[in-house]
Amino acid sequence: MSDATATAAVRERSSDDQFVLRWSSREALKHAVLIVGALIVLLPFYVMLSYSFKSPSEIMTNTGGLIGLQEPFRDDYCVKLGNAAEDCMVTPVIYNYTTAFGKAPLLRYLFNGAVVTASIFFIQVLIALPCAYALAKLKWWGREFVFSMVLFCLLIPVHAIALPLYIMLSKLGLTNSYAALVIPWTISVFGIFLMRQFFMTVPDDLIDAARMDGMNEFAIIWKVMLPTAVPALLAFAIFSVVAHWNDYFWPRIVITGNRELFTPPLGLREFKGDADGDNFGPMMATATIIVTPLIVAFLIAQRRFIEGITLSGMK
Amino acid sequence: MCWPNSNGARATVATITLTRISKSFGATRVLNDIDLDIQAGEFLTLVGPSGCGKSTLLRILAGLEEPNTGEVRIDGRTVNAVRAADRNLAMVFQSYALYPHLTVAENMMTPLRLRDLSWRERLPVAGPLLARAKHKSLRAQVEETARILEIEPLLQRKPGQLSGGQRQRVALGRAMVRKPVAFLMDEPLSNLDAALRVHMRSELAELHSDLGTTFVYVTHDQAEALTMSTRMAVMMDGDILQLDSPQAIYENPSDIRVAQFIGSPKINILPGDVDSDGRISVAGMTLARRVSAANRGAISVGLRPENLKLAKGSSAETIEGTLVYRENLGSDLYLHLAIGENIGRLIVRAAPHEASGLNVGDQVFVERLRGEAIFFGADGKRVGAAGLKSNGADAARAVA
């Protein structure tokens, strides 16, 4: 707790030029609120991580602290298959994670997730950058109207149009395919809006200079605007990838039979409501595996991500 | 710094002709039927207060903006329909407009790559292999320009790592490297600090005389226009008021707005009166020169600060005022005097030794130098060719 008190105090320069820590109840209150908020956000993750380490009995009785005692327990499923009870003793953490990968083709799901999110993001950028450029830097009749339509589209929740979209895709015979997972998301109005706001801050001189140098408008988009927009693009990448990597709703609708096309969140269902009841250990291990790539990516890109959000990429 | 002459192989100097150019943005008319002949190899400055249309005129010339009416001709060829890059002009922007993600060398290479290489030769890895000689020659051209501008050590840096002056040079280099038929400059010095700006003025003027290329330079700073240009066009409210050499414009402004805009400190404008004989009276004095009696009535008399001098004591030919401010420039002193109600302020140039004993609040007498006053009618136009000085013929032609 000493850390908390240190941050809750204000650093001040005293007259003899030394840093002293001074108690400030205002700052303390602020930090107290922030700490409570952080705990509420982190608690589900704590439970997820903790359950992924524990044996079923520890989960049921809620004992064992964070990582459990790691005492071997008997795997009933293994016994059922006719093995001797001694051979079926397993360590909880190993059992949970191997089951996660073994019982469901989790690697396949992760691969699907990567393909789908990467394709979605790639096509979104392909469409959003030219749109944003036209909205921010070109003058044409109806531009303000189109931009207001973009803003309007930001207000439409995806769930409202899910059914028409599904019907459309099924009439085209595209359900149960990567296309069904990717196509509905390729035009991101949020992406267009975000990039347009960023492009507004790029000086017109830069574009004029590129025109004088002989670039056409598309060359300007990909060779001048894209490189300067990397921070904003990264911010958009996080929004887009997080949303579609974690999406459970849409894959659940359009992927009806083929397990080969499941995305990681669908993989969680494998451990839900089996005949032998819920299997929380492997399920939480799966969840941990699913969120890890995102958290790692965020930590790596954290600084540029915040740069992009504040749209201060260029002077 | 020494600029070697550009190689004669591609010595291209363009005459540029603008005919009846007009431009409106919505309901706002920015340019009113501008006619402008830019001669080959001259340094022409478009100068005027912000919003006078000078930048728009330059952008129309560059091909970045379309005129509503009128014609742009480069070397006699109409280029209205030619896109900016194909007019072979180079532009230097106020914000330098360097590509932030490319190094200095890549920035300077860009216009050459786009002009001289096919798309296949521009490919990242295959390009240099396909056309080794071409790439080598482009690199050589960039290095040559960098050497002239003394920015060779910076070639591998990104613009973000450069100071303002260095970025300015790189922007200049990017313009020079393509050996354009004319350089267009849109207030290129206004982002530099004062000392560097003064230094760059002389460098640009030198660069112009060494390259021998046509320069079209836009600025709101009358000092830049006076120091660098061969000719300058004073623009206001979408019109060119006067086009002439800096000296002619300074000495013989054709319009009161030109007189007030050019020259620092500002010209003194005194209210005067013309009687039925054409005699001019101003501040209680009657001037020796006369104007045509057709100008009867109110008139404005312009006197530059250097056309006034301190007088020893009061006489019929002196104006009396209270010293309110001493503007000390070291070599010169400008004395700001408060005169009577209908005259207002008067600025007088004095040598430091003459004004050494004067303090703010003192009573000061000034007299005018004979034959230097210039007159403007009620409409702001110049009046009285009778009093024009030696190069009055030039000015008269310019006005006509």
Contacts between the chains, C-beta under 8 A, distances in Angstrom:
chain1	res1	chain2	res2	distance
A	203	B	95	5.3
A	203	B	97	6.7
A	205	B	93	4.1
A	205	B	94	6.9
A	205	B	95	4.8
A	205	B	96	7.8
A	205	B	97	3.9
A	206	B	95	7.7
A	206	B	97	4.7
A	206	B	99	7.3
A	208	B	59	7.7
A	208	B	62	7.8
A	208	B	64	5.1
A	208	B	84	7.9
A	208	B	91	7.2
A	208	B	93	6.9
A	208	B	97	6.9
A	209	B	91	7.0
A	209	B	93	6.0
A	209	B	97	3.8
A	209	B	98	7.8
A	209	B	99	7.9
A	209	B	174	7.9
A	210	B	99	7.7
A	211	B	64	6.4
A	211	B	83	7.7
A	211	B	84	5.0
A	211	B	85	6.5
A	212	B	62	6.6
A	212	B	64	7.4
A	212	B	84	5.3
A	212	B	85	6.2
A	212	B	89	7.2
A	212	B	90	6.8
A	212	B	91	5.0
A	212	B	111	7.4
A	213	B	85	6.5
A	213	B	110	5.1
A	213	B	111	4.2
A	213	B	114	5.6
A	213	B	174	7.8
A	214	B	85	3.5
A	214	B	86	7.7
A	214	B	111	6.4
A	214	B	114	3.6
A	214	B	115	5.7
A	215	B	85	7.6
A	215	B	114	6.4
A	224	B	99	6.2
A	227	B	99	7.5
A	227	B	100	7.6
A	227	B	101	3.8
A	228	B	100	5.8
A	228	B	101	6.5
A	314	B	100	6.5
